Amino acid sequence: MNIFDELKERGLVFQTTDEELLRKALTEGTVSYYGGFDPTADSLHLGNLVLILTMRRLQLAGHKPYALVGGATGLIGDPSFKDAERSLQTKETVQEWTGKIRAQLERLLDFDNGDNKAEMTNNYNWFENLTFIDFLRDVGKHFTVNYMMSKESVKKRMETGISYTEFAYQIMQGYDFYELNQLHNVTLQLGGSDQWGNLTAGVELIRRKANQSAHVITTPLITDSTGKKFGKSEGNAIWLDAEKTSPYEMYQFWLNTNDDDAVKMLKIFTFLSLEEIEEIRVKFDEARHERFAQKILAKEVVTLVHGEKAYAHAVKISDILFGNGDLKELKADEILTGLKAVPRYEIKSTDDLALVELLISAGIEKSKRQAREDITNGAIYINGERVTELDYVLNDADKIDEKLTVIRRGKKNNFVLTY
């Protein structure tokens, strides 16, 4: 199957400039292409991963990727789908974030092997010494204000206001495409669907300034079956940086994918073949409650982003927290991450550490009678171990890393006591 047709089959093509010409180019020879990543944060996230993996698919098909980190455009800010002006970051901050993003990209694209090995570039290299006058004369003259105002990213902001800084962003991104075209014969740019106006600005500049044709592919905004933007968890992005979103949290995110979305996400976020995914779909549909597709999805993506050891550790944390494992095998921080949503109670120096009294003060039980009954019936666990002594008193041996104790009532009701 032609790589372009595979991208469409996986749901990764939202728009393109000329489908037939692009399919032909991708079939007949090696195409140099690029995707851009602005350092607007110190890490990329799942939304960026869609673009990165699309770039990787093209690379595996024999085409050559250029990963552009926007050291210059990151200082300006893209207005696309933003309700208000971005806060401008310092040059030092942008440089620091640029380095972190480069490191993430280097884990996901192949920069070492073959004639089509990936190359990294930074648009600060060509903007740094470009004067404002030269930019206006050599680039700005090729764009009319009418053309720029017709872009959806600009029109959406006209009512609330847009600065000239962000208004000019599309020209800067267009110039990136032109520079890469001239330097490396890059003829294809990839980007999210919200970038269509910025991407086609580059196609237009290459046509006007270099009298050459170029192509664009946009990937769709990934949403779940309810229409919610995918990659958000309780309002927080799922980051690729393990310090911001742990491998365990990412594992749980994928494991909790809606049944109606699981196969779709396998096509988008994994390198399993379409034939393998179809086999998974058939087995998954036979017993959806077993979450067969979600388990494979979680394994594939966490391993891809963080490695096999991180995936195995995420599974271990899950098994211990939600199975019958020994909580003391985990670090306190891992437990706090895994039980982030459960109730917590900070033990004060004045608290009575007798178990019955503590169950009341921590809000785990409503009455002493109920507390004694649950202890006697074996429904109370301390760090995963059943406690049935009515006179039990918490002690230092019950502290994990001197920071916390986990009390469970019944099979699923966890509570975290912190010190």
HUCORJO-V956350 format. One record per helix or strand. SS is the DSSP state (helix for helix, strand for strand). FROM is the first residue (numbers start at 1). TO is the last residue. If there is no record, write none. Layout:
SS_FROM_TO / SS_FROM_TO
//
This chain:
helix_3_9 / strand_15_16 / helix_19_28 / strand_32_37 / strand_45_45 / helix_46_60 / strand_64_69 / helix_73_75 / helix_91_108 / strand_119_122 / helix_124_127 / helix_132_138 / helix_140_142 / helix_145_149 / helix_152_155 / helix_164_167 / helix_169_184 / strand_186_192 / helix_193_210 / strand_215_219 / strand_223_223 / strand_229_229 / strand_232_233 / strand_236_237 / strand_239_239 / helix_247_255 / helix_259_269 / helix_274_286 / helix_288_290 / helix_292_306 / helix_308_322 / helix_327_329 / helix_332_338 / strand_343_346 / strand_354_354 / helix_355_361 / helix_368_376 / strand_380_382 / strand_385_386 / strand_393_393 / helix_396_398 / strand_400_400 / strand_404_409 / strand_413_418
//
